[in-house]
Amino acid sequence: ERLMGELGLHGAQRGKVKRTTIADPQADRPDDLVGRHFCPNAPNMLWVADFTYVSTWSGWVCVAFVTDA
């Protein structure tokens, strides 16, 4: 995103963007268990994961990944 922004490029968006999550600023937030120090000095010290939903012709599917940082 940063490099694209520097070049003035934007990803294509088709249709109306639907906001599905609205964060509550008053809600308790979990502790930062990794201290935001994403520089592990050995393999298998820090794992990261993410998932998202993607609309397909067949309906919504969940895309997930887990990787060793």
Backbone as XML, in Angstrom:
<?xml version="1.0"?>
<chain id="A" units="angstrom">
  <residue number="1" name="GLU">
    <atom name="N" x="0.822" y="-1.190" z="0.000"/>
    <atom name="CA" x="0.000" y="0.000" z="0.000"/>
    <atom name="C" x="0.867" y="1.255" z="0.000"/>
  </residue>
  <residue number="2" name="ARG">
    <atom name="N" x="1.926" y="1.234" z="0.802"/>
    <atom name="CA" x="2.775" y="2.418" z="0.888"/>
    <atom name="C" x="3.421" y="2.713" z="-0.457"/>
  </residue>
  <residue number="3" name="LEU">
    <atom name="N" x="3.993" y="1.686" z="-1.095"/>
    <atom name="CA" x="4.650" y="1.893" z="-2.383"/>
    <atom name="C" x="3.650" y="2.311" z="-3.447"/>
  </residue>
  <residue number="4" name="MET">
    <atom name="N" x="2.476" y="1.707" z="-3.434"/>
    <atom name="CA" x="1.454" y="2.099" z="-4.401"/>
    <atom name="C" x="1.048" y="3.547" z="-4.177"/>
  </residue>
  <residue number="5" name="GLY">
    <atom name="N" x="0.912" y="3.952" z="-2.901"/>
    <atom name="CA" x="0.538" y="5.324" z="-2.590"/>
    <atom name="C" x="1.570" y="6.328" z="-3.072"/>
  </residue>
  <residue number="6" name="GLU">
    <atom name="N" x="2.844" y="5.970" z="-2.910"/>
    <atom name="CA" x="3.912" y="6.862" z="-3.373"/>
    <atom name="C" x="3.866" y="7.052" z="-4.884"/>
  </residue>
  <residue number="7" name="LEU">
    <atom name="N" x="3.395" y="6.030" z="-5.588"/>
    <atom name="CA" x="3.300" y="6.105" z="-7.042"/>
    <atom name="C" x="1.942" y="6.598" z="-7.518"/>
  </residue>
  <residue number="8" name="GLY">
    <atom name="N" x="1.046" y="6.892" z="-6.572"/>
    <atom name="CA" x="-0.283" y="7.371" z="-6.928"/>
    <atom name="C" x="-1.185" y="6.279" z="-7.480"/>
  </residue>
  <residue number="9" name="LEU">
    <atom name="N" x="-0.898" y="5.013" z="-7.151"/>
    <atom name="CA" x="-1.699" y="3.893" z="-7.644"/>
    <atom name="C" x="-2.712" y="3.469" z="-6.595"/>
  </residue>
  <residue number="10" name="HIS">
    <atom name="N" x="-3.862" y="2.985" z="-7.054"/>
    <atom name="CA" x="-4.917" y="2.513" z="-6.166"/>
    <atom name="C" x="-5.461" y="1.202" z="-6.701"/>
  </residue>
  <residue number="11" name="GLY">
    <atom name="N" x="-5.833" y="0.309" z="-5.809"/>
    <atom name="CA" x="-6.443" y="-0.951" z="-6.217"/>
    <atom name="C" x="-7.853" y="-0.721" z="-6.747"/>
  </residue>
  <residue number="12" name="ALA">
    <atom name="N" x="-8.305" y="-1.603" z="-7.632"/>
    <atom name="CA" x="-9.650" y="-1.495" z="-8.195"/>
    <atom name="C" x="-10.682" y="-1.918" z="-7.165"/>
  </residue>
  <residue number="13" name="GLN">
    <atom name="N" x="-11.769" y="-1.162" z="-7.061"/>
    <atom name="CA" x="-12.883" y="-1.502" z="-6.181"/>
    <atom name="C" x="-14.145" y="-1.536" z="-7.025"/>
  </residue>
  <residue number="14" name="ARG">
    <atom name="N" x="-14.783" y="-2.692" z="-7.006"/>
    <atom name="CA" x="-16.009" y="-2.831" z="-7.778"/>
    <atom name="C" x="-17.188" y="-2.832" z="-6.824"/>
  </residue>
  <residue number="15" name="GLY">
    <atom name="N" x="-18.172" y="-2.052" z="-7.119"/>
    <atom name="CA" x="-19.354" y="-2.004" z="-6.267"/>
    <atom name="C" x="-19.112" y="-1.159" z="-5.025"/>
  </residue>
  <residue number="16" name="LYS">
    <atom name="N" x="-20.129" y="-1.099" z="-4.199"/>
    <atom name="CA" x="-20.065" y="-0.306" z="-2.982"/>
    <atom name="C" x="-19.285" y="-1.070" z="-1.911"/>
  </residue>
  <residue number="17" name="VAL">
    <atom name="N" x="-18.385" y="-0.379" z="-1.225"/>
    <atom name="CA" x="-17.618" y="-0.996" z="-0.148"/>
    <atom name="C" x="-18.503" y="-1.058" z="1.088"/>
  </residue>
  <residue number="18" name="LYS">
    <atom name="N" x="-18.678" y="-2.258" z="1.627"/>
    <atom name="CA" x="-19.519" y="-2.442" z="2.799"/>
    <atom name="C" x="-18.641" y="-2.566" z="4.036"/>
  </residue>
  <residue number="19" name="ARG">
    <atom name="N" x="-18.846" y="-1.683" z="4.993"/>
    <atom name="CA" x="-18.089" y="-1.741" z="6.243"/>
    <atom name="C" x="-18.785" y="-2.730" z="7.168"/>
  </residue>
  <residue number="20" name="THR">
    <atom name="N" x="-18.070" y="-3.797" z="7.540"/>
    <atom name="CA" x="-18.698" y="-4.851" z="8.325"/>
    <atom name="C" x="-18.328" y="-4.808" z="9.799"/>
  </residue>
  <residue number="21" name="THR">
    <atom name="N" x="-17.279" y="-4.080" z="10.148"/>
    <atom name="CA" x="-16.858" y="-4.004" z="11.544"/>
    <atom name="C" x="-16.743" y="-2.543" z="11.949"/>
  </residue>
  <residue number="22" name="ILE">
    <atom name="N" x="-17.391" y="-2.189" z="13.026"/>
    <atom name="CA" x="-17.280" y="-0.843" z="13.576"/>
    <atom name="C" x="-16.741" y="-0.997" z="14.994"/>
  </residue>
  <residue number="23" name="ALA">
    <atom name="N" x="-15.510" y="-0.591" z="15.201"/>
    <atom name="CA" x="-14.856" y="-0.761" z="16.497"/>
    <atom name="C" x="-15.484" y="0.148" z="17.544"/>
  </residue>
  <residue number="24" name="ASP">
    <atom name="N" x="-15.604" y="-0.366" z="18.752"/>
    <atom name="CA" x="-16.105" y="0.406" z="19.886"/>
    <atom name="C" x="-14.907" y="0.976" z="20.637"/>
  </residue>
  <residue number="25" name="PRO">
    <atom name="N" x="-14.688" y="2.296" z="20.580"/>
    <atom name="CA" x="-13.510" y="2.874" z="21.246"/>
    <atom name="C" x="-13.543" y="2.707" z="22.764"/>
  </residue>
  <residue number="26" name="GLN">
    <atom name="N" x="-14.705" y="2.439" z="23.343"/>
    <atom name="CA" x="-14.820" y="2.267" z="24.793"/>
    <atom name="C" x="-14.578" y="0.822" z="25.232"/>
  </residue>
  <residue number="27" name="ALA">
    <atom name="N" x="-14.530" y="-0.113" z="24.299"/>
    <atom name="CA" x="-14.394" y="-1.533" z="24.634"/>
    <atom name="C" x="-12.985" y="-1.841" z="25.136"/>
  </residue>
  <residue number="28" name="ASP">
    <atom name="N" x="-12.889" y="-2.818" z="26.040"/>
    <atom name="CA" x="-11.587" y="-3.278" z="26.510"/>
    <atom name="C" x="-10.841" y="-3.937" z="25.358"/>
  </residue>
  <residue number="29" name="ARG">
    <atom name="N" x="-9.543" y="-3.732" z="25.340"/>
    <atom name="CA" x="-8.714" y="-4.328" z="24.298"/>
    <atom name="C" x="-7.765" y="-5.334" z="24.938"/>
  </residue>
  <residue number="30" name="PRO">
    <atom name="N" x="-7.471" y="-6.431" z="24.244"/>
    <atom name="CA" x="-6.568" y="-7.433" z="24.817"/>
    <atom name="C" x="-5.152" y="-6.882" z="24.957"/>
  </residue>
  <residue number="31" name="ASP">
    <atom name="N" x="-4.403" y="-7.456" z="25.881"/>
    <atom name="CA" x="-3.015" y="-7.046" z="26.064"/>
    <atom name="C" x="-2.202" y="-7.359" z="24.813"/>
  </residue>
  <residue number="32" name="ASP">
    <atom name="N" x="-1.157" y="-6.578" z="24.617"/>
    <atom name="CA" x="-0.235" y="-6.780" z="23.505"/>
    <atom name="C" x="0.755" y="-7.873" z="23.909"/>
  </residue>
  <residue number="33" name="LEU">
    <atom name="N" x="0.448" y="-9.115" z="23.565"/>
    <atom name="CA" x="1.234" y="-10.253" z="24.036"/>
    <atom name="C" x="2.614" y="-10.346" z="23.400"/>
  </residue>
  <residue number="34" name="VAL">
    <atom name="N" x="2.805" y="-9.757" z="22.225"/>
    <atom name="CA" x="4.114" y="-9.825" z="21.576"/>
    <atom name="C" x="4.890" y="-8.525" z="21.702"/>
  </residue>
  <residue number="35" name="GLY">
    <atom name="N" x="4.320" y="-7.523" z="22.331"/>
    <atom name="CA" x="5.033" y="-6.264" z="22.532"/>
    <atom name="C" x="5.318" y="-5.509" z="21.248"/>
  </residue>
  <residue number="36" name="ARG">
    <atom name="N" x="4.704" y="-5.923" z="20.158"/>
    <atom name="CA" x="4.896" y="-5.293" z="18.850"/>
    <atom name="C" x="6.361" y="-5.256" z="18.439"/>
  </residue>
  <residue number="37" name="HIS">
    <atom name="N" x="7.143" y="-6.201" z="18.928"/>
    <atom name="CA" x="8.541" y="-6.329" z="18.515"/>
    <atom name="C" x="8.609" y="-7.491" z="17.529"/>
  </residue>
  <residue number="38" name="PHE">
    <atom name="N" x="8.324" y="-7.200" z="16.275"/>
    <atom name="CA" x="8.233" y="-8.245" z="15.264"/>
    <atom name="C" x="9.601" y="-8.543" z="14.651"/>
  </residue>
  <residue number="39" name="CYS">
    <atom name="N" x="10.581" y="-8.787" z="15.495"/>
    <atom name="CA" x="11.925" y="-9.134" z="15.043"/>
    <atom name="C" x="12.401" y="-10.372" z="15.785"/>
  </residue>
  <residue number="40" name="PRO">
    <atom name="N" x="11.780" y="-11.517" z="15.567"/>
    <atom name="CA" x="12.228" y="-12.719" z="16.268"/>
    <atom name="C" x="13.647" y="-13.076" z="15.833"/>
  </residue>
  <residue number="41" name="ASN">
    <atom name="N" x="14.448" y="-13.552" z="16.775"/>
    <atom name="CA" x="15.845" y="-13.852" z="16.456"/>
    <atom name="C" x="16.080" y="-15.334" z="16.171"/>
  </residue>
  <residue number="42" name="ALA">
    <atom name="N" x="15.019" y="-16.118" z="16.086"/>
    <atom name="CA" x="15.141" y="-17.538" z="15.762"/>
    <atom name="C" x="13.809" y="-18.024" z="15.189"/>
  </residue>
  <residue number="43" name="PRO">
    <atom name="N" x="13.840" y="-19.096" z="14.415"/>
    <atom name="CA" x="12.586" y="-19.653" z="13.894"/>
    <atom name="C" x="11.694" y="-20.164" z="15.024"/>
  </residue>
  <residue number="44" name="ASN">
    <atom name="N" x="10.419" y="-20.191" z="14.770"/>
    <atom name="CA" x="9.419" y="-20.752" z="15.681"/>
    <atom name="C" x="9.276" y="-19.957" z="16.982"/>
  </residue>
  <residue number="45" name="MET">
    <atom name="N" x="9.626" y="-18.678" z="16.958"/>
    <atom name="CA" x="9.505" y="-17.823" z="18.141"/>
    <atom name="C" x="8.227" y="-16.988" z="18.097"/>
  </residue>
  <residue number="46" name="LEU">
    <atom name="N" x="7.807" y="-16.607" z="16.898"/>
    <atom name="CA" x="6.629" y="-15.755" z="16.750"/>
    <atom name="C" x="5.874" y="-16.178" z="15.499"/>
  </residue>
  <residue number="47" name="TRP">
    <atom name="N" x="4.616" y="-16.513" z="15.680"/>
    <atom name="CA" x="3.757" y="-16.890" z="14.570"/>
    <atom name="C" x="2.689" y="-15.813" z="14.405"/>
  </residue>
  <residue number="48" name="VAL">
    <atom name="N" x="2.336" y="-15.524" z="13.168"/>
    <atom name="CA" x="1.289" y="-14.546" z="12.894"/>
    <atom name="C" x="0.211" y="-15.200" z="12.038"/>
  </residue>
  <residue number="49" name="ALA">
    <atom name="N" x="-0.993" y="-14.685" z="12.159"/>
    <atom name="CA" x="-2.116" y="-15.239" z="11.404"/>
    <atom name="C" x="-3.071" y="-14.121" z="11.025"/>
  </residue>
  <residue number="50" name="ASP">
    <atom name="N" x="-3.825" y="-14.361" z="9.981"/>
    <atom name="CA" x="-4.843" y="-13.411" z="9.559"/>
    <atom name="C" x="-5.877" y="-14.174" z="8.743"/>
  </residue>
  <residue number="51" name="PHE">
    <atom name="N" x="-7.045" y="-13.604" z="8.652"/>
    <atom name="CA" x="-8.070" y="-14.181" z="7.788"/>
    <atom name="C" x="-8.948" y="-13.063" z="7.270"/>
  </residue>
  <residue number="52" name="THR">
    <atom name="N" x="-9.590" y="-13.342" z="6.161"/>
    <atom name="CA" x="-10.503" y="-12.386" z="5.567"/>
    <atom name="C" x="-11.582" y="-13.151" z="4.814"/>
  </residue>
  <residue number="53" name="TYR">
    <atom name="N" x="-12.645" y="-12.487" z="4.498"/>
    <atom name="CA" x="-13.725" y="-13.075" z="3.719"/>
    <atom name="C" x="-13.687" y="-12.498" z="2.317"/>
  </residue>
  <residue number="54" name="VAL">
    <atom name="N" x="-13.907" y="-13.357" z="1.344"/>
    <atom name="CA" x="-13.872" y="-12.952" z="-0.053"/>
    <atom name="C" x="-15.181" y="-13.373" z="-0.707"/>
  </residue>
  <residue number="55" name="SER">
    <atom name="N" x="-15.778" y="-12.452" z="-1.431"/>
    <atom name="CA" x="-17.013" y="-12.755" z="-2.147"/>
    <atom name="C" x="-16.668" y="-13.455" z="-3.459"/>
  </residue>
  <residue number="56" name="THR">
    <atom name="N" x="-17.297" y="-14.603" z="-3.703"/>
    <atom name="CA" x="-17.099" y="-15.341" z="-4.951"/>
    <atom name="C" x="-18.456" y="-15.555" z="-5.610"/>
  </residue>
  <residue number="57" name="TRP">
    <atom name="N" x="-18.451" y="-16.133" z="-6.811"/>
    <atom name="CA" x="-19.712" y="-16.419" z="-7.491"/>
    <atom name="C" x="-20.541" y="-17.408" z="-6.688"/>
  </residue>
  <residue number="58" name="SER">
    <atom name="N" x="-19.875" y="-18.272" z="-5.927"/>
    <atom name="CA" x="-20.574" y="-19.294" z="-5.144"/>
    <atom name="C" x="-20.995" y="-18.805" z="-3.769"/>
  </residue>
  <residue number="59" name="GLY">
    <atom name="N" x="-20.570" y="-17.625" z="-3.388"/>
    <atom name="CA" x="-20.868" y="-17.081" z="-2.064"/>
    <atom name="C" x="-19.589" y="-16.635" z="-1.372"/>
  </residue>
  <residue number="60" name="TRP">
    <atom name="N" x="-19.694" y="-16.373" z="-0.106"/>
    <atom name="CA" x="-18.548" y="-15.898" z="0.669"/>
    <atom name="C" x="-17.668" y="-17.067" z="1.084"/>
  </residue>
  <residue number="61" name="VAL">
    <atom name="N" x="-16.362" y="-16.876" z="0.976"/>
    <atom name="CA" x="-15.406" y="-17.879" z="1.446"/>
    <atom name="C" x="-14.424" y="-17.200" z="2.394"/>
  </residue>
  <residue number="62" name="CYS">
    <atom name="N" x="-13.880" y="-17.984" z="3.304"/>
    <atom name="CA" x="-12.910" y="-17.482" z="4.266"/>
    <atom name="C" x="-11.516" y="-17.863" z="3.785"/>
  </residue>
  <residue number="63" name="VAL">
    <atom name="N" x="-10.624" y="-16.881" z="3.701"/>
    <atom name="CA" x="-9.233" y="-17.115" z="3.335"/>
    <atom name="C" x="-8.400" y="-16.854" z="4.579"/>
  </residue>
  <residue number="64" name="ALA">
    <atom name="N" x="-7.556" y="-17.820" z="4.955"/>
    <atom name="CA" x="-6.763" y="-17.685" z="6.175"/>
    <atom name="C" x="-5.330" y="-18.122" z="5.919"/>
  </residue>
  <residue number="65" name="PHE">
    <atom name="N" x="-4.406" y="-17.563" z="6.703"/>
    <atom name="CA" x="-3.028" y="-18.024" z="6.637"/>
    <atom name="C" x="-2.401" y="-17.924" z="8.015"/>
  </residue>
  <residue number="66" name="VAL">
    <atom name="N" x="-1.435" y="-18.777" z="8.248"/>
    <atom name="CA" x="-0.619" y="-18.762" z="9.461"/>
    <atom name="C" x="0.817" y="-18.922" z="8.997"/>
  </residue>
  <residue number="67" name="THR">
    <atom name="N" x="1.714" y="-18.087" z="9.515"/>
    <atom name="CA" x="3.106" y="-18.168" z="9.084"/>
    <atom name="C" x="4.050" y="-17.858" z="10.234"/>
  </residue>
  <residue number="68" name="ASP">
    <atom name="N" x="5.225" y="-18.391" z="10.151"/>
    <atom name="CA" x="6.278" y="-18.118" z="11.124"/>
    <atom name="C" x="6.897" y="-16.775" z="10.755"/>
  </residue>
  <residue number="69" name="ALA">
    <atom name="N" x="6.874" y="-15.835" z="11.681"/>
    <atom name="CA" x="7.426" y="-14.513" z="11.404"/>
    <atom name="C" x="8.930" y="-14.579" z="11.372"/>
  </residue>
</chain>
